[in-house]
Amino acid sequence: MPAVGWQVRQRICLAMRQTVELAEYESRIVRFGKPTSDDQSLAARLSRGGDLGARLDVRWLAGGRAEVKANSWVGVAQFSNVDVRVVPKIVGGPLRVVEMIEYSAGISLLERIPEATLNASGRDLFELIVRLFVEETNRLARDGLNRDYRQTEETLPVMRGRLRTREQFMRQYGTVHRLECCYDEYDGDIPDNQILAQALAAASAHALSDGLRADLATLVRLFASVCDPPKHRIDWYTGRIRYNRRNERYRRAHELATLVIQGLTLDNLLDTSAQKVDAFLIDMNVIFERFITRLVTDALKRTEFSVSPQESFRAVVINERTGKTYGRIRPDLVINDHAGNRYPVDVKYKLYSEQKISADDIYQTFLYAYALGGDRDQATAGLIFPATSSEPGPRIRIQRENNFAVAARILSTGVDVPSVLSALRRHDPDLTYAAIRGFLREILRQPISPRWTQV
C-alpha cells in the first residue's frame, strides 16, 4: 500500500508541474515561483562555474522568475515545481540521438524495441535510454551473466588460498584462529556486471513510469545477488573493462549504462533514495564529435588518408626559458596523408549556420592550423558543425596586417544530421561520404583517390 500511495502522490505532483521545453542554446524567462534551497543548489551545480560545468544556466530574477539558458546539454532538469526539458532539435529529437550513438559505437540499440514503445517514450530522452538499457540488460540476463576469477583478501577462521604473511604478523600476531588469506573467487562480482548494477540502481531511483520501475526493480534484485558494485565514476569502470570474445556481448549495455551514469548528476547517482530525476543531461558535444569522427573515418576508407581522433601534440607550445612543453593541443580530428602531413579538423556542436563563428573557436582552430601546418605555404584547418542542410559554412583567412599575407585559413561546413542518419538507415551513404570528401579535399588541397589493393 505505501508504494501505491507514493505512486498516486507522484501522479498528482506531475499533473501540477509546469513543463518548459527549450532547444539547444535557447534562452527563456520562466516563472518558477519562490525557489527552494534545493532549487538553488541544483541551479548552482548546473550553471557555469558549478561542479558539473555549464549544463544549464539558471539566473534567478525578481518576482519568482528565472532566466533559463540551454547549452549543448540535452535532457531534463526537474526543479521543485518546474521541469525544464532541453530537446535536441538540431539533430531531430531523442530518437536521432540514439541513432547517432548507434552509428558512432557500431552497435544496434533500437532494432529490438517495439515501434509503439519507441513512439511512447520518444519525447523523453531519459526514459528512452533507460528502456533501451533495460532491454539490453534483460537479454544479457537471459543468456547468463559473465563470471570470472577475482583476487579476494579476507580474514577467515580456516586457511584458504595463501597466507598473507605480513598482514598476519601485523594484525593477527599470536593468534591461530584468525588467518589473513588471499584467494581467487570465481563469481559475477566483476566490473562487467558492476557497471550495469550501478546504472540500474541509479535509474530505478529516478524512473517515473510504473512499468519501467517494475522492470528495473526486478533487474536490481537480480544483480544484487550477483555483485556488490562500488560507487565510482564511469572512468573507473572504463579503465578496467577490456572487450574480448567473452564480454563483447556486453558492449551495447555498457554504452547505455555509461549514458545513464554520466547523465545523472553525481548527487543523484550516489543517492538512490531520491524519488525523482533532479537532472539527467547528456552532452551533445561529445555525441556529435564521436558521430563525425566515425563519419569522416568511413568516408576516407580505402584512400591514402587516415584519421587520428583526439591526438595530443606536446612540442607545439614551448616555454622559451626552460625549453619544456608549456601546453598541449588536441584537435578533435587530424587527417594524415602518406607524406606525413597533418590537417586538423575541429568539431563543434554549435549553431554556426545561424550565427558567426565565435572568436574563441577561431583562435583555437587557427592555432591548430598554424601549429600543424608544417612547411606548407598556407596552413589550413577545418571546422564541422550541425546544420539544417549540408552546405558550406564560412571561409575565414587569417592575414598579416602589414603585407596581407595569408597565415592560415579556416574552412567550415555544416552537416545535416537527420539527412545523414536517413541515408545510413537506407544503407545508401555514398552521397554523404562524397560530400565529406569534397569538404576535406579543400582542406588537403589534393585529390582523395581510392587506394586499390592487389589480390
KEMI-775978 format. One record per residue (C-alpha): residue in one letter; x, y, z; residue number from 1; chain. Coordinates in steps of 0.5 Angstrom, whole numbers, plus 500, padded with zeros to 3 digits. Layout:
BEGIN
+-----+-----+-----+-----+-----+-------+
: res :  xx :  yy :  zz :   n : chain :
+-----+-----+-----+-----+-----+-------+
:   a :   X :   Y :   Z : NUM :     A :
...
+-----+-----+-----+-----+-----+-------+
REM end
This chain:
BEGIN
+-----+-----+-----+-----+-----+-------+
: res :  xx :  yy :  zz :   n : chain :
+-----+-----+-----+-----+-----+-------+
:   m : 500 : 500 : 500 :   1 :     A :
:   p : 505 : 505 : 501 :   2 :     A :
:   a : 508 : 504 : 494 :   3 :     A :
:   v : 501 : 505 : 491 :   4 :     A :
:   g : 500 : 512 : 496 :   5 :     A :
:   w : 507 : 514 : 493 :   6 :     A :
:   q : 505 : 513 : 486 :   7 :     A :
:   v : 499 : 517 : 487 :   8 :     A :
:   r : 502 : 523 : 490 :   9 :     A :
:   q : 507 : 522 : 485 :  10 :     A :
:   r : 502 : 523 : 479 :  11 :     A :
:   i : 498 : 529 : 483 :  12 :     A :
:   c : 505 : 532 : 483 :  13 :     A :
:   l : 507 : 531 : 476 :  14 :     A :
:   a : 500 : 534 : 474 :  15 :     A :
:   m : 501 : 540 : 478 :  16 :     A :
:   r : 508 : 541 : 475 :  17 :     A :
:   q : 510 : 546 : 470 :  18 :     A :
:   t : 514 : 544 : 464 :  19 :     A :
:   v : 518 : 548 : 460 :  20 :     A :
:   e : 521 : 546 : 453 :  21 :     A :
:   l : 528 : 549 : 450 :  22 :     A :
:   a : 532 : 548 : 444 :  23 :     A :
:   e : 540 : 548 : 445 :  24 :     A :
:   y : 542 : 555 : 446 :  25 :     A :
:   e : 535 : 557 : 447 :  26 :     A :
:   s : 534 : 562 : 453 :  27 :     A :
:   r : 527 : 564 : 456 :  28 :     A :
:   i : 524 : 567 : 462 :  29 :     A :
:   v : 521 : 562 : 466 :  30 :     A :
:   r : 516 : 563 : 472 :  31 :     A :
:   f : 519 : 559 : 478 :  32 :     A :
:   g : 515 : 562 : 484 :  33 :     A :
:   k : 520 : 562 : 490 :  34 :     A :
:   p : 526 : 558 : 489 :  35 :     A :
:   t : 527 : 553 : 495 :  36 :     A :
:   s : 534 : 552 : 497 :  37 :     A :
:   d : 534 : 545 : 493 :  38 :     A :
:   d : 533 : 549 : 487 :  39 :     A :
:   q : 538 : 554 : 488 :  40 :     A :
:   s : 543 : 548 : 490 :  41 :     A :
:   l : 541 : 545 : 483 :  42 :     A :
:   a : 542 : 551 : 479 :  43 :     A :
:   a : 549 : 553 : 482 :  44 :     A :
:   r : 551 : 546 : 480 :  45 :     A :
:   l : 549 : 546 : 473 :  46 :     A :
:   s : 551 : 553 : 472 :  47 :     A :
:   r : 557 : 556 : 469 :  48 :     A :
:   g : 562 : 555 : 475 :  49 :     A :
:   g : 559 : 550 : 478 :  50 :     A :
:   d : 562 : 543 : 480 :  51 :     A :
:   l : 558 : 540 : 474 :  52 :     A :
:   g : 560 : 545 : 469 :  53 :     A :
:   a : 556 : 549 : 464 :  54 :     A :
:   r : 550 : 544 : 463 :  55 :     A :
:   l : 544 : 549 : 464 :  56 :     A :
:   d : 545 : 556 : 466 :  57 :     A :
:   v : 539 : 559 : 471 :  58 :     A :
:   r : 539 : 566 : 473 :  59 :     A :
:   w : 534 : 568 : 479 :  60 :     A :
:   l : 530 : 574 : 478 :  61 :     A :
:   a : 525 : 578 : 482 :  62 :     A :
:   g : 518 : 576 : 482 :  63 :     A :
:   g : 519 : 569 : 482 :  64 :     A :
:   r : 522 : 569 : 475 :  65 :     A :
:   a : 529 : 566 : 473 :  66 :     A :
:   e : 532 : 566 : 466 :  67 :     A :
:   v : 534 : 559 : 464 :  68 :     A :
:   k : 539 : 559 : 458 :  69 :     A :
:   a : 541 : 552 : 455 :  70 :     A :
:   n : 547 : 550 : 452 :  71 :     A :
:   s : 550 : 544 : 449 :  72 :     A :
:   w : 547 : 539 : 454 :  73 :     A :
:   v : 540 : 536 : 453 :  74 :     A :
:   g : 535 : 532 : 457 :  75 :     A :
:   v : 531 : 534 : 463 :  76 :     A :
:   a : 532 : 538 : 470 :  77 :     A :
:   q : 527 : 538 : 475 :  78 :     A :
:   f : 526 : 543 : 480 :  79 :     A :
:   s : 521 : 543 : 486 :  80 :     A :
:   n : 515 : 545 : 481 :  81 :     A :
:   v : 518 : 546 : 474 :  82 :     A :
:   d : 521 : 541 : 469 :  83 :     A :
:   v : 526 : 544 : 464 :  84 :     A :
:   r : 527 : 540 : 458 :  85 :     A :
:   v : 532 : 541 : 453 :  86 :     A :
:   v : 530 : 538 : 447 :  87 :     A :
:   p : 536 : 536 : 441 :  88 :     A :
:   k : 532 : 540 : 436 :  89 :     A :
:   i : 538 : 541 : 432 :  90 :     A :
:   v : 539 : 533 : 430 :  91 :     A :
:   g : 532 : 532 : 430 :  92 :     A :
:   g : 530 : 529 : 437 :  93 :     A :
:   p : 532 : 524 : 442 :  94 :     A :
:   l : 531 : 518 : 438 :  95 :     A :
:   r : 536 : 521 : 433 :  96 :     A :
:   v : 541 : 522 : 439 :  97 :     A :
:   v : 541 : 514 : 440 :  98 :     A :
:   e : 542 : 513 : 433 :  99 :     A :
:   m : 548 : 518 : 433 : 100 :     A :
:   i : 550 : 513 : 439 : 101 :     A :
:   e : 549 : 507 : 435 : 102 :     A :
:   y : 553 : 509 : 429 : 103 :     A :
:   s : 559 : 512 : 433 : 104 :     A :
:   a : 560 : 506 : 437 : 105 :     A :
:   g : 558 : 501 : 432 : 106 :     A :
:   i : 552 : 498 : 435 : 107 :     A :
:   s : 545 : 497 : 435 : 108 :     A :
:   l : 540 : 499 : 440 : 109 :     A :
:   l : 533 : 501 : 437 : 110 :     A :
:   e : 532 : 494 : 433 : 111 :     A :
:   r : 530 : 490 : 439 : 112 :     A :
:   i : 525 : 495 : 442 : 113 :     A :
:   p : 518 : 495 : 439 : 114 :     A :
:   e : 516 : 502 : 435 : 115 :     A :
:   a : 510 : 503 : 440 : 116 :     A :
:   t : 515 : 503 : 446 : 117 :     A :
:   l : 519 : 508 : 442 : 118 :     A :
:   n : 514 : 513 : 440 : 119 :     A :
:   a : 511 : 513 : 447 : 120 :     A :
:   s : 518 : 515 : 450 : 121 :     A :
:   g : 521 : 518 : 444 : 122 :     A :
:   r : 520 : 525 : 447 : 123 :     A :
:   d : 523 : 524 : 454 : 124 :     A :
:   l : 531 : 522 : 453 : 125 :     A :
:   f : 532 : 519 : 460 : 126 :     A :
:   e : 526 : 514 : 459 : 127 :     A :
:   l : 528 : 512 : 452 : 128 :     A :
:   i : 535 : 511 : 454 : 129 :     A :
:   v : 533 : 507 : 461 : 130 :     A :
:   r : 528 : 503 : 457 : 131 :     A :
:   l : 534 : 501 : 452 : 132 :     A :
:   f : 538 : 500 : 458 : 133 :     A :
:   v : 533 : 495 : 461 : 134 :     A :
:   e : 532 : 491 : 454 : 135 :     A :
:   e : 540 : 490 : 453 : 136 :     A :
:   t : 541 : 488 : 461 : 137 :     A :
:   n : 535 : 483 : 460 : 138 :     A :
:   r : 538 : 480 : 454 : 139 :     A :
:   l : 545 : 479 : 458 : 140 :     A :
:   a : 541 : 476 : 464 : 141 :     A :
:   r : 537 : 471 : 460 : 142 :     A :
:   d : 544 : 469 : 456 : 143 :     A :
:   g : 547 : 468 : 463 : 144 :     A :
:   l : 552 : 474 : 466 : 145 :     A :
:   n : 559 : 473 : 466 : 146 :     A :
:   r : 563 : 470 : 472 : 147 :     A :
:   d : 571 : 471 : 473 : 148 :     A :
:   y : 576 : 470 : 478 : 149 :     A :
:   r : 578 : 476 : 482 : 150 :     A :
:   q : 583 : 476 : 488 : 151 :     A :
:   t : 580 : 477 : 495 : 152 :     A :
:   e : 583 : 478 : 501 : 153 :     A :
:   e : 579 : 476 : 507 : 154 :     A :
:   t : 580 : 475 : 515 : 155 :     A :
:   l : 578 : 467 : 516 : 156 :     A :
:   p : 578 : 462 : 521 : 157 :     A :
:   v : 581 : 457 : 516 : 158 :     A :
:   m : 586 : 457 : 511 : 159 :     A :
:   r : 584 : 459 : 504 : 160 :     A :
:   g : 589 : 460 : 498 : 161 :     A :
:   r : 595 : 463 : 501 : 162 :     A :
:   l : 597 : 467 : 508 : 163 :     A :
:   r : 599 : 474 : 507 : 164 :     A :
:   t : 605 : 474 : 512 : 165 :     A :
:   r : 606 : 481 : 513 : 166 :     A :
:   e : 598 : 482 : 515 : 167 :     A :
:   q : 598 : 476 : 519 : 168 :     A :
:   f : 604 : 479 : 523 : 169 :     A :
:   m : 602 : 486 : 524 : 170 :     A :
:   r : 594 : 484 : 525 : 171 :     A :
:   q : 594 : 477 : 528 : 172 :     A :
:   y : 600 : 476 : 532 : 173 :     A :
:   g : 600 : 471 : 536 : 174 :     A :
:   t : 593 : 468 : 534 : 175 :     A :
:   v : 592 : 462 : 530 : 176 :     A :
:   h : 584 : 462 : 530 : 177 :     A :
:   r : 584 : 468 : 525 : 178 :     A :
:   l : 588 : 468 : 519 : 179 :     A :
:   e : 589 : 473 : 513 : 180 :     A :
:   c : 588 : 470 : 507 : 181 :     A :
:   c : 589 : 471 : 500 : 182 :     A :
:   y : 585 : 467 : 495 : 183 :     A :
:   d : 582 : 467 : 488 : 184 :     A :
:   e : 574 : 468 : 488 : 185 :     A :
:   y : 570 : 465 : 482 : 186 :     A :
:   d : 564 : 470 : 482 : 187 :     A :
:   g : 560 : 475 : 478 : 188 :     A :
:   d : 563 : 481 : 482 : 189 :     A :
:   i : 567 : 484 : 476 : 190 :     A :
:   p : 567 : 491 : 473 : 191 :     A :
:   d : 563 : 488 : 467 : 192 :     A :
:   n : 557 : 487 : 472 : 193 :     A :
:   q : 558 : 492 : 477 : 194 :     A :
:   i : 557 : 498 : 472 : 195 :     A :
:   l : 551 : 495 : 470 : 196 :     A :
:   a : 549 : 494 : 477 : 197 :     A :
:   q : 550 : 502 : 479 : 198 :     A :
:   a : 547 : 504 : 473 : 199 :     A :
:   l : 541 : 500 : 475 : 200 :     A :
:   a : 540 : 503 : 482 : 201 :     A :
:   a : 541 : 510 : 480 : 202 :     A :
:   a : 536 : 509 : 474 : 203 :     A :
:   s : 531 : 505 : 479 : 204 :     A :
:   a : 531 : 511 : 484 : 205 :     A :
:   h : 529 : 516 : 479 : 206 :     A :
:   a : 525 : 513 : 473 : 207 :     A :
:   l : 517 : 515 : 473 : 208 :     A :
:   s : 514 : 510 : 469 : 209 :     A :
:   d : 511 : 505 : 473 : 210 :     A :
:   g : 512 : 499 : 468 : 211 :     A :
:   l : 519 : 502 : 468 : 212 :     A :
:   r : 520 : 502 : 475 : 213 :     A :
:   a : 518 : 495 : 476 : 214 :     A :
:   d : 523 : 492 : 471 : 215 :     A :
:   l : 528 : 496 : 474 : 216 :     A :
:   a : 527 : 493 : 481 : 217 :     A :
:   t : 527 : 486 : 478 : 218 :     A :
:   l : 534 : 487 : 475 : 219 :     A :
:   v : 536 : 491 : 481 : 220 :     A :
:   r : 535 : 485 : 485 : 221 :     A :
:   l : 538 : 480 : 480 : 222 :     A :
:   f : 544 : 484 : 480 : 223 :     A :
:   a : 545 : 485 : 488 : 224 :     A :
:   s : 545 : 477 : 488 : 225 :     A :
:   v : 551 : 477 : 483 : 226 :     A :
:   c : 555 : 483 : 485 : 227 :     A :
:   d : 556 : 489 : 490 : 228 :     A :
:   p : 558 : 495 : 486 : 229 :     A :
:   p : 563 : 500 : 489 : 230 :     A :
:   k : 560 : 507 : 488 : 231 :     A :
:   h : 565 : 510 : 482 : 232 :     A :
:   r : 565 : 515 : 477 : 233 :     A :
:   i : 565 : 512 : 470 : 234 :     A :
:   d : 572 : 513 : 468 : 235 :     A :
:   w : 574 : 508 : 474 : 236 :     A :
:   y : 570 : 502 : 470 : 237 :     A :
:   t : 572 : 504 : 463 : 238 :     A :
:   g : 579 : 504 : 466 : 239 :     A :
:   r : 578 : 496 : 468 : 240 :     A :
:   i : 574 : 494 : 462 : 241 :     A :
:   r : 577 : 491 : 456 : 242 :     A :
:   y : 573 : 487 : 451 : 243 :     A :
:   n : 574 : 480 : 448 : 244 :     A :
:   r : 570 : 475 : 446 : 245 :     A :
:   r : 567 : 473 : 453 : 246 :     A :
:   n : 565 : 480 : 454 : 247 :     A :
:   e : 564 : 483 : 447 : 248 :     A :
:   r : 556 : 482 : 448 : 249 :     A :
:   y : 556 : 487 : 454 : 250 :     A :
:   r : 558 : 493 : 450 : 251 :     A :
:   r : 551 : 495 : 448 : 252 :     A :
:   a : 549 : 495 : 455 : 253 :     A :
:   h : 556 : 498 : 458 : 254 :     A :
:   e : 555 : 504 : 453 : 255 :     A :
:   l : 548 : 505 : 455 : 256 :     A :
:   a : 550 : 505 : 463 : 257 :     A :
:   t : 555 : 510 : 461 : 258 :     A :
:   l : 550 : 515 : 459 : 259 :     A :
:   v : 546 : 514 : 465 : 260 :     A :
:   i : 551 : 514 : 470 : 261 :     A :
:   q : 554 : 521 : 466 : 262 :     A :
:   g : 547 : 524 : 465 : 263 :     A :
:   l : 545 : 524 : 472 : 264 :     A :
:   t : 548 : 529 : 477 : 265 :     A :
:   l : 553 : 526 : 482 : 266 :     A :
:   d : 549 : 527 : 488 : 267 :     A :
:   n : 543 : 523 : 485 : 268 :     A :
:   l : 548 : 518 : 482 : 269 :     A :
:   l : 550 : 516 : 489 : 270 :     A :
:   d : 543 : 518 : 493 : 271 :     A :
:   t : 539 : 512 : 491 : 272 :     A :
:   s : 533 : 514 : 495 : 273 :     A :
:   a : 531 : 520 : 491 : 274 :     A :
:   q : 524 : 520 : 488 : 275 :     A :
:   k : 525 : 524 : 482 : 276 :     A :
:   v : 530 : 526 : 477 : 277 :     A :
:   d : 534 : 532 : 479 : 278 :     A :
:   a : 538 : 533 : 473 : 279 :     A :
:   f : 539 : 528 : 467 : 280 :     A :
:   l : 543 : 531 : 462 : 281 :     A :
:   i : 548 : 529 : 456 : 282 :     A :
:   d : 553 : 533 : 453 : 283 :     A :
:   m : 551 : 533 : 445 : 284 :     A :
:   n : 558 : 536 : 444 : 285 :     A :
:   v : 561 : 529 : 446 : 286 :     A :
:   i : 556 : 525 : 442 : 287 :     A :
:   f : 557 : 530 : 436 : 288 :     A :
:   e : 564 : 529 : 436 : 289 :     A :
:   r : 564 : 522 : 436 : 290 :     A :
:   f : 559 : 522 : 430 : 291 :     A :
:   i : 563 : 526 : 426 : 292 :     A :
:   t : 569 : 522 : 428 : 293 :     A :
:   r : 566 : 516 : 425 : 294 :     A :
:   l : 563 : 519 : 419 : 295 :     A :
:   v : 570 : 522 : 417 : 296 :     A :
:   t : 573 : 515 : 418 : 297 :     A :
:   d : 568 : 512 : 414 : 298 :     A :
:   a : 569 : 517 : 408 : 299 :     A :
:   l : 576 : 516 : 408 : 300 :     A :
:   k : 576 : 509 : 408 : 301 :     A :
:   r : 580 : 505 : 402 : 302 :     A :
:   t : 584 : 512 : 401 : 303 :     A :
:   e : 591 : 514 : 402 : 304 :     A :
:   f : 589 : 518 : 408 : 305 :     A :
:   s : 588 : 516 : 416 : 306 :     A :
:   v : 584 : 519 : 421 : 307 :     A :
:   s : 587 : 521 : 428 : 308 :     A :
:   p : 582 : 523 : 434 : 309 :     A :
:   q : 584 : 527 : 440 : 310 :     A :
:   e : 591 : 526 : 438 : 311 :     A :
:   s : 595 : 530 : 443 : 312 :     A :
:   f : 601 : 534 : 441 : 313 :     A :
:   r : 606 : 537 : 446 : 314 :     A :
:   a : 612 : 540 : 442 : 315 :     A :
:   v : 608 : 546 : 440 : 316 :     A :
:   v : 607 : 551 : 446 : 317 :     A :
:   i : 614 : 552 : 449 : 318 :     A :
:   n : 617 : 555 : 455 : 319 :     A :
:   e : 623 : 559 : 452 : 320 :     A :
:   r : 626 : 560 : 459 : 321 :     A :
:   t : 626 : 552 : 460 : 322 :     A :
:   g : 625 : 549 : 453 : 323 :     A :
:   k : 620 : 545 : 456 : 324 :     A :
:   t : 613 : 544 : 454 : 325 :     A :
:   y : 608 : 550 : 456 : 326 :     A :
:   g : 602 : 547 : 454 : 327 :     A :
:   r : 599 : 541 : 449 : 328 :     A :
:   i : 594 : 542 : 444 : 329 :     A :
:   r : 589 : 536 : 442 : 330 :     A :
:   p : 585 : 537 : 436 : 331 :     A :
:   d : 578 : 533 : 435 : 332 :     A :
:   l : 581 : 530 : 429 : 333 :     A :
:   v : 587 : 530 : 425 : 334 :     A :
:   i : 588 : 528 : 418 : 335 :     A :
:   n : 594 : 525 : 416 : 336 :     A :
:   d : 597 : 524 : 409 : 337 :     A :
:   h : 602 : 519 : 406 : 338 :     A :
:   a : 608 : 524 : 406 : 339 :     A :
:   g : 607 : 525 : 414 : 340 :     A :
:   n : 603 : 532 : 413 : 341 :     A :
:   r : 597 : 533 : 418 : 342 :     A :
:   y : 591 : 537 : 417 : 343 :     A :
:   p : 587 : 539 : 424 : 344 :     A :
:   v : 579 : 539 : 424 : 345 :     A :
:   d : 575 : 541 : 430 : 346 :     A :
:   v : 568 : 539 : 431 : 347 :     A :
:   k : 563 : 544 : 435 : 348 :     A :
:   y : 556 : 543 : 437 : 349 :     A :
:   k : 554 : 550 : 436 : 350 :     A :
:   l : 549 : 554 : 431 : 351 :     A :
:   y : 554 : 557 : 426 : 352 :     A :
:   s : 549 : 556 : 421 : 353 :     A :
:   e : 545 : 562 : 424 : 354 :     A :
:   q : 551 : 566 : 427 : 355 :     A :
:   k : 558 : 568 : 427 : 356 :     A :
:   i : 564 : 563 : 429 : 357 :     A :
:   s : 566 : 565 : 436 : 358 :     A :
:   a : 573 : 569 : 437 : 359 :     A :
:   d : 575 : 563 : 442 : 360 :     A :
:   d : 574 : 558 : 436 : 361 :     A :
:   i : 577 : 562 : 431 : 362 :     A :
:   y : 583 : 563 : 436 : 363 :     A :
:   q : 583 : 555 : 437 : 364 :     A :
:   t : 582 : 553 : 430 : 365 :     A :
:   f : 588 : 558 : 428 : 366 :     A :
:   l : 593 : 555 : 433 : 367 :     A :
:   y : 591 : 548 : 430 : 368 :     A :
:   a : 592 : 550 : 423 : 369 :     A :
:   y : 599 : 554 : 425 : 370 :     A :
:   a : 602 : 549 : 429 : 371 :     A :
:   l : 601 : 543 : 425 : 372 :     A :
:   g : 602 : 547 : 418 : 373 :     A :
:   g : 609 : 545 : 417 : 374 :     A :
:   d : 612 : 548 : 411 : 375 :     A :
:   r : 606 : 549 : 407 : 376 :     A :
:   d : 606 : 556 : 405 : 377 :     A :
:   q : 599 : 556 : 407 : 378 :     A :
:   a : 596 : 553 : 414 : 379 :     A :
:   t : 589 : 550 : 413 : 380 :     A :
:   a : 584 : 547 : 419 : 381 :     A :
:   g : 577 : 545 : 418 : 382 :     A :
:   l : 571 : 546 : 423 : 383 :     A :
:   i : 565 : 542 : 422 : 384 :     A :
:   f : 558 : 544 : 426 : 385 :     A :
:   p : 551 : 541 : 425 : 386 :     A :
:   a : 546 : 545 : 421 : 387 :     A :
:   t : 539 : 544 : 418 : 388 :     A :
:   s : 542 : 543 : 411 : 389 :     A :
:   s : 549 : 540 : 409 : 390 :     A :
:   e : 552 : 546 : 406 : 391 :     A :
:   p : 559 : 550 : 406 : 392 :     A :
:   g : 560 : 555 : 412 : 393 :     A :
:   p : 564 : 561 : 413 : 394 :     A :
:   r : 571 : 561 : 410 : 395 :     A :
:   i : 576 : 565 : 414 : 396 :     A :
:   r : 583 : 567 : 413 : 397 :     A :
:   i : 588 : 570 : 418 : 398 :     A :
:   q : 592 : 575 : 415 : 399 :     A :
:   r : 598 : 580 : 417 : 400 :     A :
:   e : 596 : 587 : 418 : 401 :     A :
:   n : 603 : 590 : 414 : 402 :     A :
:   n : 603 : 586 : 408 : 403 :     A :
:   f : 596 : 582 : 408 : 404 :     A :
:   a : 600 : 575 : 407 : 405 :     A :
:   v : 595 : 570 : 409 : 406 :     A :
:   a : 598 : 566 : 415 : 407 :     A :
:   a : 592 : 561 : 416 : 408 :     A :
:   r : 585 : 559 : 413 : 409 :     A :
:   i : 579 : 556 : 417 : 410 :     A :
:   l : 574 : 552 : 412 : 411 :     A :
:   s : 568 : 550 : 416 : 412 :     A :
:   t : 562 : 546 : 413 : 413 :     A :
:   g : 555 : 544 : 416 : 414 :     A :
:   v : 553 : 537 : 417 : 415 :     A :
:   d : 545 : 536 : 416 : 416 :     A :
:   v : 545 : 530 : 422 : 417 :     A :
:   p : 538 : 528 : 420 : 418 :     A :
:   s : 539 : 527 : 413 : 419 :     A :
:   v : 546 : 523 : 414 : 420 :     A :
:   l : 542 : 519 : 419 : 421 :     A :
:   s : 537 : 517 : 414 : 422 :     A :
:   a : 542 : 516 : 409 : 423 :     A :
:   l : 545 : 511 : 414 : 424 :     A :
:   r : 539 : 507 : 415 : 425 :     A :
:   r : 538 : 506 : 408 : 426 :     A :
:   h : 545 : 504 : 407 : 427 :     A :
:   d : 546 : 509 : 402 : 428 :     A :
:   p : 551 : 513 : 405 : 429 :     A :
:   d : 555 : 514 : 398 : 430 :     A :
:   l : 553 : 522 : 397 : 431 :     A :
:   t : 554 : 523 : 404 : 432 :     A :
:   y : 561 : 521 : 404 : 433 :     A :
:   a : 562 : 524 : 398 : 434 :     A :
:   a : 560 : 531 : 401 : 435 :     A :
:   i : 565 : 530 : 407 : 436 :     A :
:   r : 571 : 528 : 402 : 437 :     A :
:   g : 569 : 534 : 398 : 438 :     A :
:   f : 570 : 539 : 404 : 439 :     A :
:   l : 576 : 535 : 406 : 440 :     A :
:   r : 579 : 536 : 399 : 441 :     A :
:   e : 579 : 543 : 400 : 442 :     A :
:   i : 583 : 543 : 407 : 443 :     A :
:   l : 588 : 538 : 404 : 444 :     A :
:   r : 589 : 541 : 397 : 445 :     A :
:   q : 590 : 535 : 394 : 446 :     A :
:   p : 586 : 529 : 391 : 447 :     A :
:   i : 583 : 524 : 395 : 448 :     A :
:   s : 583 : 518 : 391 : 449 :     A :
:   p : 581 : 510 : 392 : 450 :     A :
:   r : 587 : 506 : 395 : 451 :     A :
:   w : 587 : 500 : 391 : 452 :     A :
:   t : 590 : 493 : 393 : 453 :     A :
:   q : 592 : 488 : 389 : 454 :     A :
:   v : 589 : 481 : 390 : 455 :     A :
+-----+-----+-----+-----+-----+-------+
REM end
